[in-house]
Amino acid sequence: MVEIAEKEGATALAHGCTGRGNDQVRFDITLGSLAPDRKILAPVREWEMTREEEIAYAKAKGIPVSNAAKKYSIDASVWGRAIECGLLEDASQAPPEDAYEWTVSGEKAPNTPEIVTLQFEAGVPVAVNGKAMLPLELIEEMNKIAGKNGVGRIDHIEDRLVGIKSREVYECPAATVILEAHKDLEKMVMTRHQVLFKQQVDAEWVFLAYAGLWVDPLKDDLDAFINKSQENVTGEVKLKLYKGSMQVIGRSSPNSLYDKNLANYNIKTSFNQSYSEGFIQLWGLQTRMYNVLKKKSKKTVERKSKPN
């Protein structure tokens, strides 16, 4: 948006956010950071338009509004579809089926499970069921596959940055499957320490994206760690999709740290089991010390509380 504005010589940048949601934060911070010399216009926020007034304005200007958008507030990209407002504002009631477009209900999903294999190279999904695809094509394909199996619906209460709690409904079939498969493959090729630390990094990265700090330098720093961590995340993950549920049922990688000979209880291996005893003694040392002292302290209190 900023690149086009600079190319066209535009003096202002406009978006259609209200003053109640999160998107206004993302637009304003990012546009203000990338184009500080241009004015930011938010007519819906500035005019304090209601949803009905927005629809009427769009109609008057010849801007098409879908039937679903007339009933709900909808934002969508290839990665997901967010639905709110309208009947969804009653958080005690299930979302009406007409709010969904990308996914079917579990009841209407096929009666037989569908097995899907995702292939990753350096953390990036590159193939579905053995067929190589470009990222956009792969996401669109997984949206279809997961959506027809009822996978990818989310209904939750969200805390907006402006302090308002809102009921949000999402459809993200491809994202749900890809992220779960990716996380499972990471656990196979990363050390325990990498996995645990990356969980913290991921949480912070998600917050920055959610909170409109996409161009904050911390995100660049986190990107550097994430990109480095993905060097060995190559392999395949097999998933079973069935009536709204998703389950990883297999995984393999040339960089796997999993050794079935070490994990197998019935095969003699190079793993010396006697080492475990010493490790356990050291691992639980402070826990045992704490409980011994706790027991002594309890006896002391009991003794002092007894009458002379």
ABEGO torsion letter per residue (X at the ends): XAAAAAAAGBABBBBABBAABAAAAAAAAAAAAABAABBBBBAAAAAGBBAAAAAAAAAAAGBBBBAAAAABBBBBBAAEBBBBEEAAABAABBBBAAABAABBBAAABBABBBBBBBBBBGGBBABBGGBBBBAAAAAAAAAAAAAAAGBGBBBBBBBBAAGBBBBBBBBBAAAAAAAAAAAAAAAAABBAAAAAAAAAAAAAAAAAAAAGAAABAAAAAAAAAAAAAAAABBEBBBBBBBGGBBBBABBBBAABABBAAAABAABBBABBAAAAAAAAAAAAAAAAAAAAAAAAAAAAAAAAABBX
